[in-house]
């Protein structure tokens, strides 16, 4: 039997022209309920193209307006998403100038022996490292761009003289930041850091010492709440500071109160990061997804209420980043919620002896030591197996992420956590429904026209939304 003819060739199949949704070469849309009374979200998971559609118009939109709009935008979305995932190169280093810490926080991802007995990087070696990094970034980054160095830890101010010498010597070559537990942040340190325009990150998990000091305490069991709040007062009025809160089972119910406290203290911006469960001690503080989402979203609600009352925002950076991932992907500021994540791709981590890791979360895990800054070529290290394990981790290879509509707004974090908890990079991390609820909440914010209340001032300057916020 001879089949239908196409262009004179017997049996050749006629290709789909992509006119219909979810068949042939047409767009593939998934519908998600965002728990909004009027709207549902329609998403193409591959490109992260989306629209909010009125519930009663869903059928008409899927068969009419939406495929037409998608046809006009699909190439742009595909190029943008591909660039975000595979086109970026390192522009930052998480620089650990010491392995030691004067704190013994319950959920720390750095092994205890390193924090007790570890080494400092000598000042001469720190300066040599900055020079190597300066030369590397000069070749790898566009002219005029400034790479970032974030002194991280353990506690970088334990090696204060070396850190401050490096900042002074290379103040014209890098944008510097420091993440500190604030216990050593005295007046002189604040004066030096602020006068050199260094970004300063503090850590605080609750609005009272009783709660905050449960998990953040020194080797003698004493908490740091008073020292952190003292540092906050010193930094008031300085734009370049922020606070990280780690969400655990110990502080969940106090997140809304913490928002009030941060707002009263005029904190410019904060992060409320869900616990990383990379090492086993931290897993004892792991909250359930549903409970964590409930209290976290209540805290976000409170930031909106305070903005309505005072006109002053308190952006929660990790949620703001999810919001930006939806409305303006190129404006993302963090790279934990995309796959591959930023580890080894947008940044890498440096240990005090010069060893290089894809991310600070991997420091202490020998399997992911990829080379040494003082003996190996940085570009070659980026092509090493430990880096490729991280930069090659894609949601398309992870179940259930590969079939999830919001996979490019979440990224199935964190690879270190997934590897240590489940023994495989292509597994999910400790939380899934927590991120699902964040994305649903973000879509509700968009549907209600509340986006500006959750983002930084002038977040959209020079930016374009990737699609109309509300369609249909």
C-alpha positions in Angstrom: 0.0 0.0 0.0 1.3 3.4 -1.0 1.0 6.1 1.7 0.0 9.8 1.1 2.4 11.8 -0.9 4.3 14.8 0.4 6.5 16.8 -1.9 6.5 13.9 -4.3 8.0 11.4 -1.8 5.8 8.5 -1.0 5.3 7.7 2.6 6.9 11.0 3.9 5.1 12.4 7.0 3.8 15.9 7.0 5.4 17.8 9.9 3.1 19.5 12.5 2.9 23.2 12.0 2.6 23.7 15.8 -0.9 25.2 15.6 -2.4 23.4 18.6 -1.5 23.3 22.2 0.1 20.1 23.6 0.2 18.2 20.3 2.8 17.9 17.6 5.1 20.8 17.4 2.7 23.1 19.3 3.5 24.6 22.6 3.4 22.4 25.7 1.6 24.1 28.5 1.1 22.9 32.1 -1.6 24.4 34.3 -1.0 24.9 38.0 -3.4 26.0 40.6 -1.8 28.9 42.5 -4.6 29.0 45.2 -5.9 32.3 43.8 -9.7 32.9 43.5 -9.5 34.3 40.0 -6.3 33.2 38.3 -4.4 30.0 37.4 -0.9 29.9 36.0 -0.1 28.4 32.6 3.5 27.5 32.0 5.8 26.1 29.3 8.3 24.3 31.6 11.1 24.2 29.0 11.4 27.9 28.5 9.7 29.2 31.7 7.2 31.1 29.5 4.1 31.8 31.6 0.8 33.6 31.8 -1.8 34.1 34.5 -5.2 33.3 33.1 -8.7 33.8 34.5 -10.2 30.5 35.5 -13.3 31.0 33.4 -11.3 31.8 30.3 -8.8 29.0 30.5 -10.1 26.9 27.7 -10.5 29.9 25.3 -7.0 31.2 26.1 -5.3 27.8 25.6 -6.9 27.4 22.2 -6.6 31.0 21.1 -4.5 33.9 22.4 -1.9 32.1 24.4 -0.4 30.0 21.6 -0.2 33.1 19.4 1.6 35.1 22.1 3.9 32.1 22.8 4.8 31.9 19.1 6.1 35.5 19.2 8.1 35.0 22.4 9.3 31.4 22.4 12.7 32.0 20.7 13.4 34.9 23.0 12.5 32.8 26.1 14.5 29.8 24.9 17.6 31.9 24.3 17.3 33.8 27.6 16.9 30.6 29.6 19.7 28.9 27.8 22.0 31.8 28.5 21.1 31.9 32.2 21.7 28.2 32.6 24.7 27.6 30.4 26.1 30.9 29.2 27.4 32.5 32.4 31.0 32.4 33.6 32.4 33.0 37.1 32.5 36.5 38.4 32.7 36.0 42.1 34.7 34.0 44.7 33.6 32.9 48.2 37.0 33.4 49.8 37.5 31.6 53.2 40.5 33.3 54.8 40.3 30.9 57.8 38.9 27.5 58.6 38.4 28.5 62.3 35.3 29.9 63.9 34.7 31.2 67.4 31.1 29.9 67.1 29.7 26.4 67.2 26.4 26.8 65.4 24.3 23.7 65.4 23.7 23.7 61.6 27.1 24.8 60.3 28.1 23.1 57.1 31.8 23.2 57.9 33.1 20.2 59.8 33.7 20.8 63.6 37.4 19.8 63.5 38.2 22.4 60.9 36.4 25.1 62.9 38.2 24.2 66.1 41.7 23.5 64.8 41.9 24.8 61.2 44.4 27.2 59.7 44.4 30.9 58.8 45.6 32.0 55.4 48.8 34.2 56.0 48.6 37.8 54.8 51.3 37.2 52.1 49.4 34.2 50.8 46.1 36.1 50.8 47.6 38.9 48.8 49.1 36.4 46.4 45.7 34.8 46.0 44.0 38.1 45.2 46.6 38.9 42.6 46.1 35.5 40.9 42.3 36.1 40.9 42.8 39.6 39.6 44.7 38.4 36.6 42.3 35.6 36.0 39.2 37.8 36.0 41.0 40.5 33.9 41.2 37.9 31.1 37.8 36.2 31.7 35.4 39.1 32.3 34.4 42.0 30.1 36.5 45.1 30.3 35.2 47.5 33.0 33.4 44.7 35.0 34.3 44.3 38.6 34.5 40.8 40.0 33.3 40.1 43.6 35.2 38.7 46.5 33.1 37.7 49.5 35.1 36.9 52.6 33.2 34.0 54.0 33.6 31.3 56.7 34.0 30.0 59.2 34.6 33.5 60.7 36.7 35.7 58.4 37.3 38.4 61.1 39.4 35.9 63.1 41.9 36.6 60.3 41.1 40.3 60.4 44.6 41.8 59.7 45.0 39.7 56.5 41.5 40.4 55.3 41.7 44.1 55.8 45.1 44.3 54.2 43.7 42.5 51.2 40.8 44.9 50.9 43.1 47.9 51.2 45.5 46.6 48.6 42.9 45.6 46.1 40.1 48.1 46.7 40.2 49.2 43.1 40.1 45.7 41.6 37.3 43.9 43.4 33.9 44.6 44.9 34.3 43.2 48.4 31.9 41.7 50.8 32.1 39.9 54.2 29.8 37.5 55.9 30.4 37.6 59.7 28.8 36.3 62.9 29.3 39.9 64.2 31.0 38.9 67.4 34.2 40.6 66.4 32.7 43.5 64.5 33.8 46.4 66.8 33.8 50.1 66.0 37.1 50.1 64.3 36.1 47.2 62.0 32.8 48.9 61.1 34.7 52.1 60.3 37.1 50.3 58.1 34.5 48.2 56.2 32.0 51.0 55.7 34.7 53.5 54.6 35.8 51.0 52.0 32.2 50.3 50.8 32.4 46.7 51.7 29.0 44.8 51.8 28.5 43.4 55.3 26.3 40.4 56.0 25.4 39.4 59.6 23.6 36.4 60.9 20.6 36.4 63.3 17.8 33.8 63.5 15.2 35.2 65.9 14.1 38.5 67.5 15.0 37.4 71.1 18.1 36.0 72.7 16.2 33.1 74.1 15.4 31.7 70.6 18.3 33.0 68.6 20.9 31.6 71.0 19.5 28.1 70.8 21.4 27.3 67.6 23.9 30.2 67.3 26.3 29.9 70.2 30.0 29.8 70.9 32.1 26.8 72.1 31.2 27.6 75.7 27.5 27.6 74.9 27.0 31.4 75.0 24.9 33.0 72.4 25.7 35.9 70.2 22.4 37.8 70.1 23.6 40.8 72.1 26.7 41.2 70.0 24.7 40.9 66.7 22.1 43.5 67.8 24.9 45.8 68.9 26.5 45.5 65.4 23.1 46.2 63.8 23.0 49.5 65.7 26.4 50.4 64.5 25.5 49.7 60.9 22.2 51.6 61.0 22.2 54.1 58.1 24.8 52.2 56.0 23.1 50.9 52.9 25.5 48.0 52.2 24.5 45.6 55.0 22.1 42.8 55.3 21.2 39.9 57.6 20.8 36.2 57.0 18.3 34.1 59.0 18.5 30.3 58.7 15.1 28.8 59.0 15.1 25.7 61.2 12.6 23.9 63.4 13.9 26.0 66.3 12.9 29.4 65.0 10.0 28.7 62.6 7.3 30.1 64.7 9.2 33.4 65.3 9.8 34.4 61.7 7.0 37.0 61.7 8.3 38.5 64.9 11.8 38.6 63.3 10.4 40.5 60.4 9.0 43.1 62.8 12.4 43.3 64.5 14.3 43.7 61.3 11.9 46.4 60.2 12.2 48.3 63.5 16.0 48.1 63.2 15.8 49.5 59.6 17.6 46.5 58.1 18.0 47.3 54.4 17.5 43.7 53.2 17.6 40.2 54.6 17.7 36.5 53.6 15.5 33.9 55.2 17.2 30.8 53.9 15.8 27.3 54.6 18.3 25.1 56.4 20.9 23.3 54.4 21.0 19.6 55.4 24.5 18.9 53.9 26.0 17.6 57.2 24.2 15.2 59.6 24.1 17.6 62.7 22.0 20.1 60.8 19.4 17.5 59.9 18.3 17.3 63.6 16.8 20.8 63.0 15.1 20.1 59.7 11.5 21.4 59.7 8.7 19.8 57.6 8.0 21.4 54.2 4.4 22.2 55.0 5.2 23.8 58.4 8.2 25.7 57.0 6.2 27.1 54.1 3.3 28.2 56.4 5.5 30.3 58.7 7.7 31.6 55.9 4.8 32.8 53.9 3.3 34.4 57.0 6.6 36.3 57.4 6.3 37.5 53.8 2.8 38.6 54.4 4.1 40.6 57.3 6.6 42.4 55.1 3.8 43.5 52.9 1.7 44.7 55.9 4.6 46.8 57.2 5.2 48.3 53.7 1.6 49.3 53.5 1.8 50.9 57.0 5.2 52.7 56.6 6.1 52.8 52.9 9.4 51.2 53.7 10.3 47.8 52.2 12.1 44.9 53.8 13.0 42.7 50.8 13.5 39.0 51.7 16.2 38.4 49.1 15.8 34.6 48.5 12.0 35.1 47.9 12.6 38.2 45.9 14.9 36.2 43.7 12.1 33.6 43.0 9.8 36.5 42.1 12.4 37.9 39.7 13.0 34.4 38.2 9.4 34.6 37.1 8.9 38.2 35.9 12.5 39.1 34.8 14.8 36.2 34.8 17.9 38.2 33.8 17.5 40.3 36.9 18.1 37.3 39.3 20.7 38.1 42.0 21.1 34.7 43.4 21.9 31.4 41.6 20.8 28.7 43.9 17.3 28.4 42.4 18.2 27.6 38.9 19.8 24.5 37.4 22.7 24.1 37.0 23.1 26.3 40.1 25.8 28.9 40.4 28.4 26.7 42.0 31.4 26.3 39.7 29.6 28.3 37.1 28.9 31.8 38.4 31.2 31.6 41.4 33.6 29.2 43.2 34.9 28.8 46.7 38.5 29.1 48.0 39.7 27.4 51.1 42.5 28.9 53.3 45.1 26.6 51.9 44.2 27.6 48.3 42.1 24.5 47.5 39.2 25.3 45.2 35.6 24.0 45.4 32.5 24.6 43.3 30.8 26.3 46.3 31.4 26.9 50.0 28.9 24.2 50.8 31.4 21.7 49.5 34.3 22.8 51.7 35.3 19.9 53.8 34.0 17.3 51.3 37.3 16.0 49.8 35.4 14.5 46.8 34.8 18.0 45.6 38.3 19.4 46.0 39.1 20.3 42.4 42.6 21.8 42.5 44.6 24.5 44.2 44.8 28.2 43.3 48.5 28.3 43.9 49.5 25.3 41.8 46.7 24.8 39.2 45.3 26.8 36.4 41.9 28.2 37.3 40.4 27.5 33.9 41.6 23.9 34.1 40.0 23.5 37.5 36.7 24.7 36.1 36.9 21.7 33.7 37.7 19.2 36.4 35.4 16.3 37.4 34.3 17.8 40.7 33.2 21.1 39.0 31.6 19.2 36.1 29.5 17.1 38.6 28.0 20.3 39.9 27.8 22.4 36.7 26.3 19.4 34.9 23.5 18.8 37.4 20.2 19.6 35.5 16.6 19.3 36.6 15.9 17.3 33.4 17.9 14.4 35.0 16.1 14.5 38.4 12.8 12.9 39.3 10.3 14.4 39.8 11.9 17.7 38.7 12.1 16.7 35.1 8.3 16.8 34.8 7.7 19.8 37.1 6.1 22.9 35.7 8.2 25.2 37.9 11.5 23.5 37.5 13.3 26.7 36.3 12.0 28.8 39.2 13.3 26.3 41.8 16.3 24.4 40.3 16.1 21.6 42.8 18.6 22.9 45.2 21.2 22.1 46.6 23.7 19.8 44.9 25.9 19.4 48.0 22.8 18.6 50.1 21.5 16.2 47.6 24.8 14.4 47.3 25.4 14.1 51.0 21.8 13.2 51.9 21.0 10.8 49.0 24.4 9.8 47.6 23.7 11.1 44.2 23.9 14.4 42.5 20.8 13.7 40.4 18.5 13.5 43.4 16.4 16.2 45.1 17.7 18.1 48.1 16.0 18.2 51.5 13.0 20.3 50.5 10.6 20.3 47.6 7.1 21.4 48.7 8.6 24.4 50.4 9.8 25.7 47.1 6.5 24.8 45.4 4.6 26.9 47.9 7.0 29.8 47.4 6.4 29.8 43.6 2.6 29.6 44.1 2.8 32.5 46.5 4.9 34.5 44.0 2.2 34.0 41.3 -0.4 35.2 43.7 1.6 38.3 44.4 1.9 38.9 40.7 -1.8 38.4 40.1 -2.7 40.9 42.9 -0.3 43.5 41.5 1.9 43.6 44.7 5.3 42.9 43.1 6.9 46.2 44.0 6.3 45.7 47.7 8.6 42.6 47.8 11.5 43.8 45.7 14.3 46.3 46.1 14.0 50.0 45.1 14.5 50.5 41.4 14.6 46.8 40.8 13.2 47.2 37.3 15.4 50.1 36.2 16.6 49.1 32.7 14.8 45.8 32.9 11.9 44.4 30.9 9.4 41.9 32.1 9.6 38.8 30.0 5.8 38.6 29.5 2.7 40.4 30.5 2.1 39.8 34.2 -1.6 38.9 33.7 -2.9 37.3 30.6 -6.4 36.3 29.5 
